[in-house]
Amino acid sequence: MVKIFIDPGHGGNDPGAVANGLKEKDLALKIAKKIQSLLNEYEGVSVKLSRTTDVYLSLSDRADMANKWGADFFLSIHINAGGGTGFESYIYNKPNTKSVAYQNVIHPEIMKAIGNVKDRGKKRANFAVVRETKMPAILTENLFIDNANDATKLKSDSFLSQIAFGHVQGLEKAFGLKKKAAAKPSSTKPATSNKKEVYRVQVGAFNDKKNAERLVAELKKKGYPAFITK
């Protein structure tokens, strides 16, 4: 079982970067939930989010949650700001070999999924969440909220889904994840009809229609439904 901890950045009274009618905390949570939903399609994966609603958590709280849960991997989702454009990823500036390996796999898969976006590169920094976590960790900065073109993309739910898909494709390759087998259709017997079967009885066959009419009349007198067919 691979335990993946997803950390949507900011939350509560900490909105993160704000621009163009968008808040970083909202976008990060949307992307994180989409990643979680996609990972549920894989076998042998357990996913936990640092937050599922708009609440505040300190950076230490986030790292502590992942450490106590015993996560195998920590993924922090953020939106950038500062006048640039594009995507970049970060690991701790004194990384372990697994963090480096995972960044080398996950970063290009995200770039592949989001298409025509500037690749700002695989970077290293002394961010608290990648420093204080005991497992391999990566922090992704998914476009710039204060860049008009980037913001237009971030306002598209389908683009947020592309970002999530790229993260999951990277995780799939990094950890060798396999999709769950498609459920086989249940073999159910056709429902039996409640209708009673009806048996029809033919009485006589005549060359002369008058004889047929006479028999029908007699049957009707006796209370039997009767009719003539050719």
N, C-alpha and C positions, 0 to 999 in steps of 0.2 A: 504494500500500500504506500503510495506516494502522497505525502501531506504538503499541500501547497497553500500558503498563507497569502492572501491578497489584501493589500492595504490601500484603500482609497484615500488620497491625501486630504488633509484639512478637515473641515466639518464644524457644525455648530457655530459658535461666535468667531470662528476663524474661516473666512470664506476663501482664503488663498488669493490668487490673482483675480481681479475683476475688470472686465472691459467688454465693450461691444455687446452689452446686454447679457453677458455670460458670467458665471461664477465657477472658478476652478473646482470648488468642493462638489458642486452638482455634477459636472462633467466626469470627474474622477469616479464618483459613485456609480454613475450610469455605466461607464466602461467596465468597472470592476464587477458589477452584477452581470453584465453580458459575458465576461470571461468565465465567471462562475457557472452560468447557464450552459455555456459551450463545453466546459470541462465535465459537466454531469453526463455528457454523452460518452465518456471514456470509462473503461473498467480500471479498477485498482487505484482510484484517485479520491482523496478526501480533500475538500476545500473548506477553508474558513476565512471569513472576512473580518477585518478589524472593526468595521462598522457597516451596518446595513441601512442606517438611517442618518439623518442630519444631526449628528452629535459631535461634541468636541472630545478629542483624545490627545494627550500629550505625545510627543515623539517617543518618550520612554515607555509609555503605556503600550504603544503599538509594538515595540520591540519585545517588551515583556510578555505580551500575549502570545506572540509567535514562539518565543523561547519556552514558555511554560507548556504550550501545546505540543512542542517537539516537532515543529515544522521541518520539512526537508528543503524547502525553498521559500524565500520571502520575495514578494513582488509588490512594489509600491508604485501607484499610478498617480501621475501629476500632469498638469498643463503648464507650459512655460509662459514667461512674460519677460519684457525687457527690450522689445523692438526688433527681435530677430524673426526667423521663420524656420519651420521644419521640425524634424524629430531627432532626439538624442537619448542615449541611455547612460546610466551611471552605475558603477560598482565602487566599493570602498577603495580608497587610494592605497591601502595595503591589503590587497585582496588575497583570498586563498585561490588555489588553482581551479577549483570547481566554479567559483564565481566568474573567473575569466573565461572558462570553457563555455559556461551557460550564456554569458553575454555574447560570445562569438557566434552562438547558434541562434539565440532569440532575436537579437538586433536586426539581422538581415531579413528574417521572416516578417517582422513588423514592417520594415521598409517595402518589402515585396507586396504586402497586403494593402498598404495605403497609397501606393501608386506614385503619382507625380508630386512628390514632396521632397524638399531638400534634406539630405542626410548629413546631419551635423556631427555624426561620428559617435564612436564608443568611447566614453570618458570615465574618469575616476574622480572621486571627491570624498570629503570627510563628512558626508551627510550622516546624521545621527542614526537613522533607521537602518542604513547599510553597515554602520559601524557597530552598533550595539546588538545586532542580531547574531546568534551563534551559528546560523546556517548560511549557505550561499545566498546572496541577496542582490537584487537589481532594482534600480529606480528608473522609470521611464518618464520622459518629458514629451508629451504628445501634442506637438505644435504650439503656437504662440497665441494666447488669448487676446493680446493687444495688437495683433496683426490682422488687418481687415480681411485678407484673403484666407488666412488660416482660420479666422473666426467664422467665416462663411461655411467652411468645411465642418467645423465643430458644431455648428447649428443643425447639421444634417444627422438624423438618427442612423441612417444607413452608413454614413462615414464612421460614426462611433462604433458601429458593428464591425466595420472593416478593421478598425484599430484593435478591437477585442479579438477578432479572428486571427490577426497577425500574432498577437501575444500567445494565443492557444496553439497555433501552428509551431511557434518556437518552442513552447513547452512540450508539445508532442515529440518533436525531434530531440530535444535536450534529454528527456526522460524515457524515450521509447514507448510513449503511451499508445494504447490500442483502443480503437472504438469498440463499444459494446456491440455484441452480436444483435442483429435485428431480431425482434421477437417473431417467432413462427406463428402463423395464423392458427388459432385453435380449431381442431376438427370437431365440428358439432354436427350432429345428425339433423337432417331436415325435420322441421316440426311436423308432426302428424296432424292432419286436418280433422277438425271436429265434425265435419259434415258426414252424414251417413250416405253410404253408397246406395244408388237406386238401380234396380233391375227392371228392364222393360220386357214385356211378353208380347210376342206377335201371335195373333189368333187368326189363322186362315189367310189364304191368298186366292184371289178369284180373278178369272178372266172377264167376268161380267160385273160391271160396276154396281148394278142393282143388287146383286148378291152381297157385295161388300157393304153397301148401305144398309141392307136389311140386318146384317150381323151387328153393325155398329149400333143400330137402333135398339136391338135386343140387349146388348151389353150396357148401354146407357140406362135402360129400364131397370137393370139389376144393380145399378149404382157404380158401374165401372167407367172410368174415363176412357173414351175410345175415339179414334180418328182414323181417317183414310190417308195412306201415303202410297205413292207409286213406286 
